[in-house]
Amino acid sequence: MYAVIETGGKQYRVQAGDVIDIELLSEVGHRGSDIAFDRVLMVGGEDGAKVGAPVVEGARVNGVLLNRVRGPKVIVFKKKRRKQYRRTRGHRQDLMRVRIQGIEA
């Protein structure tokens, strides 16, 4: 069984046992705390797929917070030709590593 969830403005296809990196959620506490994803867009399995409009009613994906990580460094370089203007900035996004425990549909 798999599900498509939405969190942090992104969509993820998940199964039980998957480990995903998602945007940092402010309401989640410490390592080992449970996370419930209520915005389930689609649930699929052997009996077919249920697609929500926009979410599947009564569907829920449960996970557990493994730890907080940081994403890869992204370099932002700005330049204007012939004006001696160059700026370099870097950014690393704060993420949460989550293990999917199960899917309730």
N, CA, C and O atoms as a Tinker XYZ file with bonds, in Angstrom:
   420  protein
     1  N      0.845000   -1.172000    0.000000    73     2
     2  CA     0.000000    0.000000    0.000000    64     1     3
     3  C      0.893000    1.239000    0.000000    63     2     4     5
     4  O      1.909000    1.282000    0.694000    81     3
     5  N      0.513000    2.224000   -0.769000    73     3     6
     6  CA     1.266000    3.468000   -0.839000    64     5     7
     7  C      0.298000    4.637000   -0.751000    63     6     8     9
     8  O     -0.911000    4.477000   -0.918000    81     7
     9  N      0.852000    5.816000   -0.487000    73     7    10
    10  CA     0.040000    7.027000   -0.395000    64     9    11
    11  C      0.848000    8.192000   -0.935000    63    10    12    13
    12  O      2.079000    8.171000   -0.940000    81    11
    13  N      0.127000    9.210000   -1.391000    73    11    14
    14  CA     0.743000   10.470000   -1.802000    64    13    15
    15  C      0.291000   11.510000   -0.793000    63    14    16    17
    16  O     -0.903000   11.776000   -0.653000    81    15
    17  N      1.264000   12.103000   -0.083000    73    15    18
    18  CA     0.947000   13.099000    0.940000    64    17    19
    19  C      1.487000   14.448000    0.509000    63    18    20    21
    20  O      2.372000   14.541000   -0.341000    81    19
    21  N      0.940000   15.486000    1.110000    73    19    22
    22  CA     1.411000   16.844000    0.854000    64    21    23
    23  C      1.826000   17.460000    2.177000    63    22    24    25
    24  O      1.051000   17.469000    3.134000    81    23
    25  N      3.043000   17.973000    2.232000    73    23    26
    26  CA     3.533000   18.678000    3.396000    64    25    27
    27  C      4.621000   19.646000    2.958000    63    26    28    29
    28  O      5.464000   19.308000    2.127000    81    27
    29  N      4.601000   20.826000    3.507000    73    27    30
    30  CA     5.603000   21.824000    3.165000    64    29    31
    31  C      5.519000   22.294000    1.730000    63    30    32    33
    32  O      6.523000   22.744000    1.177000    81    31
    33  N      4.349000   22.203000    1.105000    73    31    34
    34  CA     4.192000   22.633000   -0.270000    64    33    35
    35  C      4.718000   21.651000   -1.294000    63    34    36    37
    36  O      4.789000   21.971000   -2.481000    81    35
    37  N      5.092000   20.453000   -0.849000    73    35    38
    38  CA     5.612000   19.431000   -1.762000    64    37    39
    39  C      4.811000   18.151000   -1.587000    63    38    40    41
    40  O      4.170000   17.942000   -0.557000    81    39
    41  N      4.852000   17.296000   -2.604000    73    39    42
    42  CA     4.135000   16.030000   -2.559000    64    41    43
    43  C      5.141000   14.887000   -2.534000    63    42    44    45
    44  O      6.162000   14.923000   -3.220000    81    43
    45  N      4.831000   13.865000   -1.725000    73    43    46
    46  CA     5.717000   12.724000   -1.561000    64    45    47
    47  C      4.913000   11.443000   -1.724000    63    46    48    49
    48  O      3.800000   11.335000   -1.208000    81    47
    49  N      5.472000   10.469000   -2.441000    73    47    50
    50  CA     4.872000    9.142000   -2.534000    64    49    51
    51  C      5.569000    8.283000   -1.493000    63    50    52    53
    52  O      6.787000    8.111000   -1.545000    81    51
    53  N      4.806000    7.739000   -0.543000    73    51    54
    54  CA     5.395000    7.040000    0.594000    64    53    55
    55  C      4.766000    5.668000    0.763000    63    54    56    57
    56  O      3.634000    5.429000    0.345000    81    55
    57  N      5.525000    4.768000    1.387000    73    55    58
    58  CA     5.082000    3.456000    1.803000    64    57    59
    59  C      5.532000    3.265000    3.242000    63    58    60    61
    60  O      6.341000    4.044000    3.746000    81    59
    61  N      5.024000    2.252000    3.900000    73    59    62
    62  CA     5.461000    1.948000    5.263000    64    61    63
    63  C      6.933000    1.561000    5.233000    63    62    64    65
    64  O      7.348000    0.734000    4.421000    81    63
    65  N      7.717000    2.158000    6.114000    73    63    66
    66  CA     9.146000    1.889000    6.188000    64    65    67
    67  C     10.011000    2.875000    5.439000    63    66    68    69
    68  O     11.231000    2.852000    5.604000    81    67
    69  N      9.433000    3.745000    4.620000    73    67    70
    70  CA    10.216000    4.735000    3.874000    64    69    71
    71  C     10.770000    5.796000    4.819000    63    70    72    73
    72  O     10.157000    6.120000    5.836000    81    71
    73  N     11.937000    6.330000    4.471000    73    71    74
    74  CA    12.546000    7.437000    5.202000    64    73    75
    75  C     12.618000    8.611000    4.231000    63    74    76    77
    76  O     13.232000    8.509000    3.169000    81    75
    77  N     11.976000    9.747000    4.607000    73    75    78
    78  CA    11.936000   10.917000    3.727000    64    77    79
    79  C     12.422000   12.142000    4.488000    63    78    80    81
    80  O     12.347000   12.199000    5.715000    81    79
    81  N     12.916000   13.111000    3.747000    73    79    82
    82  CA    13.304000   14.409000    4.300000    64    81    83
    83  C     12.238000   15.414000    3.898000    63    82    84    85
    84  O     11.977000   15.606000    2.711000    81    83
    85  N     11.614000   16.065000    4.898000    73    83    86
    86  CA    10.554000   17.022000    4.633000    64    85    87
    87  C     10.934000   18.364000    5.221000    63    86    88    89
    88  O     11.887000   18.476000    5.992000    81    87
    89  N     10.167000   19.391000    4.841000    73    87    90
    90  CA    10.377000   20.721000    5.394000    64    89    91
    91  C     10.184000   20.702000    6.906000    63    90    92    93
    92  O      9.382000   19.926000    7.424000    81    91
    93  N     10.905000   21.539000    7.597000    73    91    94
    94  CA    10.845000   21.593000    9.051000    64    93    95
    95  C      9.472000   22.075000    9.508000    63    94    96    97
    96  O      9.012000   23.139000    9.094000    81    95
    97  N      8.820000   21.290000   10.360000    73    95    98
    98  CA     7.527000   21.646000   10.921000    64    97    99
    99  C      7.744000   22.190000   12.325000    63    98   100   101
   100  O      8.488000   21.599000   13.108000    81    99
   101  N      7.110000   23.299000   12.649000    73    99   102
   102  CA     7.345000   23.937000   13.937000    64   101   103
   103  C      6.641000   23.225000   15.079000    63   102   104   105
   104  O      7.098000   23.310000   16.219000    81   103
   105  N      5.537000   22.522000   14.810000    73   103   106
   106  CA     4.773000   21.922000   15.893000    64   105   107
   107  C      5.316000   20.584000   16.374000    63   106   108   109
   108  O      4.832000   20.049000   17.371000    81   107
   109  N      6.316000   20.030000   15.683000    73   107   110
   110  CA     6.886000   18.747000   16.076000    64   109   111
   111  C      8.017000   18.995000   17.059000    63   110   112   113
   112  O      8.841000   19.888000   16.865000    81   111
   113  N      8.047000   18.196000   18.112000    73   111   114
   114  CA     9.000000   18.411000   19.187000    64   113   115
   115  C     10.356000   17.776000   18.976000    63   114   116   117
   116  O     11.149000   18.247000   18.161000    81   115
   117  N     10.624000   16.710000   19.706000    73   115   118
   118  CA    11.948000   16.118000   19.782000    64   117   119
   119  C     12.025000   14.816000   18.998000    63   118   120   121
   120  O     11.035000   14.353000   18.430000    81   119
   121  N     13.210000   14.241000   18.978000    73   119   122
   122  CA    13.447000   12.998000   18.271000    64   121   123
   123  C     12.584000   11.888000   18.872000    63   122   124   125
   124  O     12.486000   11.755000   20.092000    81   123
   125  N     11.972000   11.107000   18.012000    73   123   126
   126  CA    11.126000   10.018000   18.462000    64   125   127
   127  C      9.653000   10.383000   18.593000    63   126   128   129
   128  O      8.828000    9.515000   18.879000    81   127
   129  N      9.313000   11.646000   18.390000    73   127   130
   130  CA     7.911000   12.039000   18.507000    64   129   131
   131  C      7.144000   11.628000   17.252000    63   130   132   133
   132  O      7.704000   11.537000   16.160000    81   131
   133  N      5.853000   11.382000   17.440000    73   131   134
   134  CA     5.000000   10.918000   16.349000    64   133   135
   135  C      4.509000   12.089000   15.515000    63   134   136   137
   136  O      4.265000   13.180000   16.032000    81   135
   137  N      4.367000   11.843000   14.203000    73   135   138
   138  CA     3.877000   12.841000   13.264000    64   137   139
   139  C      2.724000   12.202000   12.487000    63   138   140   141
   140  O      2.825000   11.057000   12.047000    81   139
   141  N      1.634000   12.947000   12.324000    73   139   142
   142  CA     0.498000   12.465000   11.538000    64   141   143
   143  C      0.292000   13.403000   10.364000    63   142   144   145
   144  O      0.196000   14.617000   10.541000    81   143
   145  N      0.225000   12.845000    9.170000    73   143   146
   146  CA    -0.017000   13.612000    7.958000    64   145   147
   147  C     -1.475000   13.407000    7.554000    63   146   148   149
   148  O     -1.871000   12.304000    7.178000    81   147
   149  N     -2.269000   14.475000    7.633000    73   147   150
   150  CA    -3.691000   14.386000    7.322000    64   149   151
   151  C     -3.989000   14.733000    5.870000    63   150   152   153
   152  O     -5.043000   14.358000    5.356000    81   151
   153  N     -3.091000   15.437000    5.201000    73   151   154
   154  CA    -3.326000   15.802000    3.797000    64   153   155
   155  C     -2.841000   14.658000    2.902000    63   154   156   157
   156  O     -1.746000   14.710000    2.343000    81   155
   157  N     -3.671000   13.635000    2.781000    73   155   158
   158  CA    -3.382000   12.478000    1.936000    64   157   159
   159  C     -4.139000   12.678000    0.629000    63   158   160   161
   160  O     -5.370000   12.690000    0.617000    81   159
   161  N     -3.410000   12.836000   -0.465000    73   159   162
   162  CA    -4.016000   13.137000   -1.757000    64   161   163
   163  C     -4.472000   11.888000   -2.501000    63   162   164   165
   164  O     -5.420000   11.935000   -3.285000    81   163
   165  N     -3.781000   10.755000   -2.248000    73   163   166
   166  CA    -4.118000    9.522000   -2.950000    64   165   167
   167  C     -3.639000    8.336000   -2.137000    63   166   168   169
   168  O     -2.590000    8.389000   -1.495000    81   167
   169  N     -4.424000    7.255000   -2.171000    73   167   170
   170  CA    -4.046000    6.005000   -1.523000    64   169   171
   171  C     -4.198000    4.904000   -2.551000    63   170   172   173
   172  O     -5.238000    4.799000   -3.200000    81   171
   173  N     -3.166000    4.077000   -2.705000    73   171   174
   174  CA    -3.210000    2.996000   -3.680000    64   173   175
   175  C     -2.781000    1.686000   -3.066000    63   174   176   177
   176  O     -2.036000    1.654000   -2.087000    81   175
   177  N     -3.262000    0.602000   -3.655000    73   175   178
   178  CA    -2.912000   -0.736000   -3.184000    64   177   179
   179  C     -3.338000   -1.771000   -4.197000    63   178   180   181
   180  O     -3.501000   -1.465000   -5.379000    81   179
   181  N     -3.524000   -3.030000   -3.727000    73   179   182
   182  CA    -3.933000   -4.102000   -4.620000    64   181   183
   183  C     -5.362000   -3.910000   -5.135000    63   182   184   185
   184  O     -5.686000   -4.325000   -6.248000    81   183
   185  N     -6.211000   -3.282000   -4.323000    73   183   186
   186  CA    -7.618000   -3.123000   -4.705000    64   185   187
   187  C     -7.866000   -1.864000   -5.529000    63   186   188   189
   188  O     -9.020000   -1.488000   -5.734000    81   187
   189  N     -6.835000   -1.217000   -5.995000    73   187   190
   190  CA    -6.991000   -0.013000   -6.807000    64   189   191
   191  C     -6.535000    1.222000   -6.055000    63   190   192   193
   192  O     -5.932000    1.138000   -4.985000    81   191
   193  N     -6.837000    2.364000   -6.639000    73   191   194
   194  CA    -6.400000    3.628000   -6.056000    64   193   195
   195  C     -7.606000    4.488000   -5.731000    63   194   196   197
   196  O     -8.590000    4.520000   -6.470000    81   195
   197  N     -7.505000    5.193000   -4.592000    73   195   198
   198  CA    -8.514000    6.185000   -4.223000    64   197   199
   199  C     -7.875000    7.554000   -4.337000    63   198   200   201
   200  O     -6.867000    7.837000   -3.689000    81   199
   201  N     -8.466000    8.401000   -5.164000    73   199   202
   202  CA    -7.940000    9.741000   -5.375000    64   201   203
   203  C     -8.878000   10.722000   -4.683000    63   202   204   205
   204  O    -10.095000   10.656000   -4.859000    81   203
   205  N     -8.313000   11.622000   -3.903000    73   203   206
   206  CA    -9.121000   12.592000   -3.183000    64   205   207
   207  C     -9.441000   13.807000   -4.029000    63   206   208   209
   208  O     -8.859000   14.040000   -5.088000    81   207
   209  N    -10.403000   14.582000   -3.509000    73   207   210
   210  CA   -10.774000   15.816000   -4.193000    64   209   211
   211  C    -10.920000   16.922000   -3.161000    63   210   212   213
   212  O    -12.065000   17.214000   -2.816000    81   211
   213  N     -9.920000   17.552000   -2.644000    73   211   214
   214  CA    -8.491000   17.352000   -2.897000    64   213   215
   215  C     -7.851000   16.297000   -2.008000    63   214   216   217
   216  O     -6.771000   15.812000   -2.346000    81   215
   217  N     -8.471000   15.909000   -0.868000    73   215   218
   218  CA    -7.859000   14.908000    0.005000    64   217   219
   219  C     -8.800000   13.717000    0.144000    63   218   220   221
   220  O    -10.008000   13.828000   -0.064000    81   219
   221  N     -8.215000   12.573000    0.503000    73   219   222
   222  CA    -8.994000   11.370000    0.741000    64   221   223
   223  C     -9.552000   11.457000    2.159000    63   222   224   225
   224  O     -8.797000   11.618000    3.118000    81   223
   225  N    -10.865000   11.353000    2.291000    73   223   226
   226  CA   -11.509000   11.465000    3.597000    64   225   227
   227  C    -11.148000   10.266000    4.470000    63   226   228   229
   228  O    -11.216000    9.121000    4.024000    81   227
   229  N    -10.763000   10.538000    5.717000    73   227   230
   230  CA   -10.457000    9.486000    6.674000    64   229   231
   231  C     -9.091000    8.856000    6.509000    63   230   232   233
   232  O     -8.738000    7.979000    7.297000    81   231
   233  N     -8.317000    9.253000    5.541000    73   231   234
   234  CA    -6.985000    8.681000    5.323000    64   233   235
   235  C     -5.967000    9.447000    6.164000    63   234   236   237
   236  O     -6.098000   10.648000    6.398000    81   235
   237  N     -4.961000    8.718000    6.605000    73   235   238
   238  CA    -3.955000    9.307000    7.483000    64   237   239
   239  C     -2.663000    8.512000    7.339000    63   238   240   241
   240  O     -2.686000    7.289000    7.204000    81   239
   241  N     -1.549000    9.213000    7.368000    73   239   242
   242  CA    -0.231000    8.580000    7.312000    64   241   243
   243  C      0.497000    8.925000    8.596000    63   242   244   245
   244  O      0.617000   10.097000    8.953000    81   243
   245  N      0.988000    7.898000    9.296000    73   243   246
   246  CA     1.685000    8.088000   10.561000    64   245   247
   247  C      3.181000    7.892000   10.365000    63   246   248   249
   248  O      3.622000    7.024000    9.612000    81   247
   249  N      3.957000    8.729000   11.069000    73   247   250
   250  CA     5.402000    8.641000   10.990000    64   249   251
   251  C      6.035000    8.981000   12.319000    63   250   252   253
   252  O      5.358000    9.392000   13.261000    81   251
   253  N      7.342000    8.805000   12.382000    73   251   254
   254  CA     8.092000    9.139000   13.588000    64   253   255
   255  C      9.314000    9.962000   13.176000    63   254   256   257
   256  O      9.966000    9.667000   12.174000    81   255
   257  N      9.611000   10.992000   13.959000    73   255   258
   258  CA    10.738000   11.883000   13.679000    64   257   259
   259  C     12.039000   11.202000   14.058000    63   258   260   261
   260  O     12.233000   10.823000   15.213000    81   259
   261  N     12.933000   11.045000   13.087000    73   259   262
   262  CA    14.231000   10.439000   13.364000    64   261   263
   263  C     15.217000   11.482000   13.874000    63   262   264   265
   264  O     15.806000   11.307000   14.941000    81   263
   265  N     15.401000   12.559000   13.128000    73   263   266
   266  CA    16.250000   13.672000   13.577000    64   265   267
   267  C     16.070000   14.848000   12.630000    63   266   268   269
   268  O     15.392000   14.747000   11.608000    81   267
   269  N     16.681000   15.948000   12.986000    73   267   270
   270  CA    16.665000   17.140000   12.145000    64   269   271
   271  C     17.973000   17.189000   11.371000    63   270   272   273
   272  O     19.048000   16.988000   11.937000    81   271
   273  N     17.875000   17.454000   10.084000    73   271   274
   274  CA    19.050000   17.488000    9.216000    64   273   275
   275  C     19.034000   18.787000    8.433000    63   274   276   277
   276  O     18.066000   19.546000    8.481000    81   275
   277  N     20.110000   19.030000    7.717000    73   275   278
   278  CA    20.182000   20.193000    6.838000    64   277   279
   279  C     20.400000   19.705000    5.427000    63   278   280   281
   280  O     21.134000   18.747000    5.188000    81   279
   281  N     19.754000   20.374000    4.499000    73   279   282
   282  CA    19.835000   19.989000    3.094000    64   281   283
   283  C     21.172000   20.372000    2.485000    63   282   284   285
   284  O     22.030000   20.929000    3.169000    81   283
   285  N     21.353000   20.081000    1.219000    73   283   286
   286  CA    22.600000   20.436000    0.554000    64   285   287
   287  C     22.734000   21.948000    0.406000    63   286   288   289
   288  O     21.739000   22.672000    0.361000    81   287
   289  N     23.969000   22.406000    0.332000    73   287   290
   290  CA    24.205000   23.831000    0.177000    64   289   291
   291  C     23.894000   24.268000   -1.244000    63   290   292   293
   292  O     24.320000   23.637000   -2.212000    81   291
   293  N     23.149000   25.352000   -1.353000    73   291   294
   294  CA    22.811000   25.935000   -2.644000    64   293   295
   295  C     23.537000   27.270000   -2.741000    63   294   296   297
   296  O     23.381000   28.123000   -1.868000    81   295
   297  N     24.321000   27.457000   -3.783000    73   295   298
   298  CA    25.070000   28.691000   -3.988000    64   297   299
   299  C     24.266000   29.611000   -4.898000    63   298   300   301
   300  O     23.838000   29.207000   -5.979000    81   299
   301  N     24.066000   30.841000   -4.458000    73   299   302
   302  CA    23.365000   31.847000   -5.248000    64   301   303
   303  C     24.402000   32.882000   -5.653000    63   302   304   305
   304  O     24.995000   33.542000   -4.800000    81   303
   305  N     24.620000   33.022000   -6.962000    73   303   306
   306  CA    25.633000   33.946000   -7.466000    64   305   307
   307  C     24.955000   34.960000   -8.369000    63   306   308   309
   308  O     24.304000   34.596000   -9.348000    81   307
   309  N     25.113000   36.243000   -8.030000    73   307   310
   310  CA    24.539000   37.317000   -8.833000    64   309   311
   311  C     25.673000   38.104000   -9.479000    63   310   312   313
   312  O     26.718000   38.329000   -8.870000    81   311
   313  N     25.445000   38.518000  -10.727000    73   311   314
   314  CA    26.489000   39.247000  -11.441000    64   313   315
   315  C     25.844000   40.166000  -12.468000    63   314   316   317
   316  O     24.867000   39.795000  -13.119000    81   315
   317  N     26.387000   41.345000  -12.605000    73   315   318
   318  CA    25.988000   42.257000  -13.678000    64   317   319
   319  C     27.239000   42.541000  -14.495000    63   318   320   321
   320  O     28.265000   42.969000  -13.968000    81   319
   321  N     27.129000   42.297000  -15.771000    73   319   322
   322  CA    28.313000   42.408000  -16.606000    64   321   323
   323  C     28.759000   43.866000  -16.738000    63   322   324   325
   324  O     27.946000   44.789000  -16.775000    81   323
   325  N     30.058000   44.032000  -16.805000    73   323   326
   326  CA    30.734000   45.319000  -16.995000    64   325   327
   327  C     30.462000   46.316000  -15.873000    63   326   328   329
   328  O     30.750000   47.499000  -16.058000    81   327
   329  N     29.939000   45.922000  -14.749000    73   327   330
   330  CA    29.637000   46.854000  -13.654000    64   329   331
   331  C     30.395000   46.521000  -12.372000    63   330   332   333
   332  O     30.211000   47.185000  -11.352000    81   331
   333  N     31.250000   45.492000  -12.418000    73   331   334
   334  CA    32.016000   45.072000  -11.247000    64   333   335
   335  C     31.100000   44.702000  -10.077000    63   334   336   337
   336  O     31.432000   44.951000   -8.918000    81   335
   337  N     29.948000   44.108000  -10.387000    73   335   338
   338  CA    28.988000   43.713000   -9.363000    64   337   339
   339  C     28.925000   42.192000   -9.293000    63   338   340   341
   340  O     28.505000   41.535000  -10.245000    81   339
   341  N     29.345000   41.639000   -8.160000    73   339   342
   342  CA    29.283000   40.200000   -7.934000    64   341   343
   343  C     28.915000   39.954000   -6.479000    63   342   344   345
   344  O     29.514000   40.537000   -5.575000    81   343
   345  N     27.937000   39.099000   -6.254000    73   343   346
   346  CA    27.523000   38.743000   -4.898000    64   345   347
   347  C     27.352000   37.228000   -4.834000    63   346   348   349
   348  O     26.742000   36.631000   -5.721000    81   347
   349  N     27.882000   36.620000   -3.803000    73   347   350
   350  CA    27.746000   35.191000   -3.599000    64   349   351
   351  C     27.087000   34.953000   -2.249000    63   350   352   353
   352  O     27.554000   35.449000   -1.224000    81   351
   353  N     26.016000   34.202000   -2.255000    73   351   354
   354  CA    25.322000   33.837000   -1.030000    64   353   355
   355  C     25.116000   32.329000   -1.040000    63   354   356   357
   356  O     25.026000   31.708000   -2.099000    81   355
   357  N     25.043000   31.762000    0.130000    73   355   358
   358  CA    24.766000   30.336000    0.252000    64   357   359
   359  C     23.534000   30.114000    1.109000    63   358   360   361
   360  O     23.172000   30.966000    1.920000    81   359
   361  N     22.886000   28.962000    0.928000    73   359   362
   362  CA    21.695000   28.636000    1.704000    64   361   363
   363  C     21.646000   27.139000    1.948000    63   362   364   365
   364  O     21.933000   26.345000    1.051000    81   363
   365  N     21.279000   26.754000    3.175000    73   363   366
   366  CA    21.018000   25.355000    3.506000    64   365   367
   367  C     19.672000   25.297000    4.198000    63   366   368   369
   368  O     19.452000   25.982000    5.197000    81   367
   369  N     18.768000   24.482000    3.671000    73   367   370
   370  CA    17.419000   24.375000    4.214000    64   369   371
   371  C     17.399000   23.428000    5.408000    63   370   372   373
   372  O     18.034000   22.373000    5.375000    81   371
   373  N     16.674000   23.799000    6.465000    73   371   374
   374  CA    16.480000   22.912000    7.605000    64   373   375
   375  C     15.395000   21.896000    7.260000    63   374   376   377
   376  O     14.314000   22.263000    6.799000    81   375
   377  N     15.691000   20.617000    7.486000    73   375   378
   378  CA    14.778000   19.535000    7.132000    64   377   379
   379  C     14.571000   18.611000    8.323000    63   378   380   381
   380  O     15.321000   18.651000    9.299000    81   379
   381  N     13.546000   17.783000    8.225000    73   379   382
   382  CA    13.296000   16.739000    9.212000    64   381   383
   383  C     13.342000   15.396000    8.493000    63   382   384   385
   384  O     12.766000   15.236000    7.417000    81   383
   385  N     14.027000   14.442000    9.093000    73   383   386
   386  CA    14.062000   13.084000    8.548000    64   385   387
   387  C     12.994000   12.277000    9.275000    63   386   388   389
   388  O     13.018000   12.147000   10.499000    81   387
   389  N     12.049000   11.732000    8.493000    73   387   390
   390  CA    10.879000   11.057000    9.053000    64   389   391
   391  C     10.808000    9.646000    8.498000    63   390   392   393
   392  O     10.996000    9.430000    7.301000    81   391
   393  N     10.530000    8.667000    9.389000    73   391   394
   394  CA    10.271000    7.291000    8.952000    64   393   395
   395  C      8.759000    7.074000    8.967000    63   394   396   397
   396  O      8.098000    7.336000    9.972000    81   395
   397  N      8.218000    6.595000    7.850000    73   395   398
   398  CA     6.787000    6.348000    7.734000    64   397   399
   399  C      6.462000    5.034000    8.433000    63   398   400   401
   400  O      7.019000    3.991000    8.091000    81   399
   401  N      5.556000    5.085000    9.417000    73   399   402
   402  CA     5.187000    3.899000   10.187000    64   401   403
   403  C      4.063000    3.119000    9.516000    63   402   404   405
   404  O      4.142000    1.896000    9.403000    81   403
   405  N      3.028000    3.805000    9.075000    73   403   406
   406  CA     1.908000    3.088000    8.489000    64   405   407
   407  C      0.933000    4.032000    7.806000    63   406   408   409
   408  O      0.999000    5.251000    7.967000    81   407
   409  N      0.020000    3.433000    7.031000    73   407   410
   410  CA    -0.980000    4.185000    6.285000    64   409   411
   411  C     -2.350000    3.679000    6.707000    63   410   412   413
   412  O     -2.618000    2.480000    6.644000    81   411
   413  N     -3.213000    4.585000    7.136000    73   411   414
   414  CA    -4.590000    4.254000    7.495000    64   413   415
   415  C     -5.503000    4.827000    6.425000    63   414   416   417
   416  O     -5.497000    6.030000    6.167000    81   415
   417  N     -6.286000    3.954000    5.805000    73   415   418
   418  CA    -7.192000    4.429000    4.759000    64   417   419
   419  C     -8.567000    3.806000    4.907000    63   418   420
   420  O     -9.462000    4.091000    4.111000    81   419
